[in-house]
Each structure stands twice: as structure tokens, then as C-alpha cells.
Amino acid sequence: MRSVEVFRDLQSEATAWRRHLHQNPELDYQLHNTAGFVAERLASFGINHIETGIAETGIVALIQGEGGEGPTIGLRADMDALPILEESNKPWSSKTRGKMHACGHDGHTAMLLGAAKYLASTRKFKGSVALIFQPAEEVLPSGALRMVQEGIMDRFGISQVFGMHNTPGIEVGKFGICHGPILASLDDFDMVVTGKGGHAARPHETVDPIVIAGQIIVGLQTLVSRNTNPLESLVVSITKLNAGTSYNIIPGHAGMGGTVRTFSPALRDFAERQILASAQGIARAFGGDIEFQYRRDCPVTFNHSDETDLAIRAARNLVGLTSVNDKMTPRISSEDFAYMLEARPGAIIYIGNGSTAALHNPAYDFNDEALPYGIGYWVNLVETVLAP
């Protein structure tokens, strides 16, 4: 296994790639220039098997090792940016107003390109590596789900799949990971409360949907505080409330919506069932009713045991025992890599981005000092999992 010093020779070139991508952000599935840039770099490394146009602008490239027959493992990087006006004030800031790489996908892409260049030149592993460059991590429908649905796991014979994401707040050169659930599921819901409108001076002649909506908001708090095991995590947040257009009119309808996060598939089922039952019961008790739509947007991101052990070993061989936290606290945010982990066993690891602005913040920028650590992690992982 190799220490990070081996990969510092790639840092300057990877930094140039990363800053080019940062200056030229593209959104969701419309990654035509980004995908073209990635495909050109891959071809320049001598990689012959490159398939483009997967899930519109996704790419899978295969590198065959020289260590004999063996399995194929997938390494995934997301490529899309966010619709945010950049405020980082860096010389390489976005050239496109209202679009920026505020989640570090430019860095993720550059790190996987750096690993691709190294692995294509050495090939000191058995089997093959499938480099997965994914569009549309930040939007629905999910780019990861579409790539899985389009058959990449079977088409390329991928037996295990691995991901990596940067995180501000962890020092550069350090990693975080845990076994089992590491990121929460993401569900959204919309609700229309139906009442009976009328004059605000005569509320007794109406069924006020605003009052009903308020009672529903209060009532839903007990799903977590009184109906969920306190040792388990469930978040139910009402994030939208719209009703009325005038000071002297009680409206006939009120719209509301929110999000549900949990690490438990059973709690996911519970939340969908009980939000409807609770809201419907409250509304009908006041003489109203509801219309309800619940969407399951992203499953729990679950790190499989054996693959997590492999990821920990690869990272520790790069940076040492104490620089890898293998009991990182799971995060209540979500990640569509979960769909790939449902299709194949694997693991996602976090790489430190240092003391930078938070993800999705207009002042955020990927830390280029992290690049050799990410490249080194990918290479060590391949040479660990596919050791001849």
C-alpha cells in the first residue's frame, strides 16, 4: 500500500482539472461539456473502454488490471453543480452566473480522474475497475437510480461499488466512515387541507383550514416525541405553508408540505402511514379533510460490513490508524449513492475538506490540498480489493 506522498505528483494536474470544472459548472443531466472533458481525459490515459451517454450524460470506463482474472469493482464520482450564485471570490470562480460547484463534485471528479490516470499507468491489480462518473446527484429523478436502472451493474459486471464525498469540518488528510446506515433516507410530502371558506368576521360559519393546518403541525410533533423510540432517529419537518390571499377572507384551502428523514426502513413506513392518519384524523375532527401525497425520494445510504472494512483498511494504509475515524456519527442528510448500494454491496467514505464554508453555501470551495488524499484512497482501495 502507498502513502499519500506517492500521489502528490498528480496534485498540480488534478488541481487544474478541478478548477476548470469549477469555472464551468453544469446542472443535473445537462453535463455535456463536463462529460466531454472527462471522456477526453480518460482517453488520454490510454483507457480504451469508455461508454458515454448513460443516464444521458453519465460515463463508465473500464481499466483492466495486469494481475490476472478477477472481479470488477465500481468507483463512483458525481459531476453536477448547483443553482447557486457563487460568493467564494476565488480566481477560479464560476463563469456562469447562478451556477456553482457548491458541493465539491468538481473535486470528486478530479480525484477519480487522478486515480484513473495512475491506475491506467500501473495496472497492478487483478480483474477490472469500473470508473462511474454520475450526473444528477442533486436533483430528482436521481442520476444514480437511472444509471442502475439502465443496467450498469450487470452490463459491466460490477460486484462491489464504492463512493467518496468531501466534508468541511474534518481536517484535510483525515477520513470518516461507519458501518451500517451512514446517511438518512429522504422523503417529501405535500398536503392540502380542505375546509369551508367565508368572511373573517364570521368564523363560526366556516371550517378554517388555517386553524386545522396549525393543529396538524402541532400534532405531527408527537410522531417523533411520543411514537418513536428515542434511541432511533426520525425527523419530520413542515417546511411549507401557504393559505389565503386577503385579510378579511378565511380561505377554503391551505397547502403545506415537508420532509421526513430516518435511518430505519421501518420508521420510513411508519412515518408515511402515521402522517396521513394523524393529519386526516385532526382535519376530520374539525369538519375538514385532507389530500395527501408522499414521495420516497432516496433510500438510506447503508455501508455494507465487509466493504466498509476494506475502505477503512485502504484509508489507514494511506494516512495511518488515527487519521481514519471508523465510528463517524451518521448524518441526517441524504445521498443518491444509496441506490448503488442497494444494487451491490459497497461503502461510501468521507474525506476531510478542512475549515471551509459548508456544503451548498455560496462561499464554499473544494480544498485542492485534499486531492492527493482522495486519489491515494482510490488507488489503495483498488489495490486492496483486487490484490493479485
Buried (B, 14 or more C-beta within 10 A) or exposed (E): BEEBEBBBEBBEBBBEBBBBBBBBBBBBBBBEEBBEBBBEBBEEBEBEBBBBEBBBBBBBBBBBBEBEEBEBBBBBBBBBBBEBEBBBEEEBBBEEEEBBBBBBBBBBBBBBBBBBBBBBEBBBBBBBBBBBBBBBBBBBBBBBBBBBEBEBBEEBBBBBBBBBBBBBEBEBBBBBBBBEBBBBBBBBBBBBBBBBBBEBEEEEEBBBBBBBBBBBBEBBEEBBEEEBEEEEBBEBEBEEBEBBEEEEEBBBBBBBBBBBBBBBEEBBEBBBEBBBEBBBEBBEEBEBBBEBEBEEBBBBBBBBEEBBBBBBBBBBBBBEEEBBBBEBEBBBEBBBBBBBBBBBBBBBBBBBBBEBBEBEBEEBBBBBBBBBBBBBBBBBBBBBBBEE
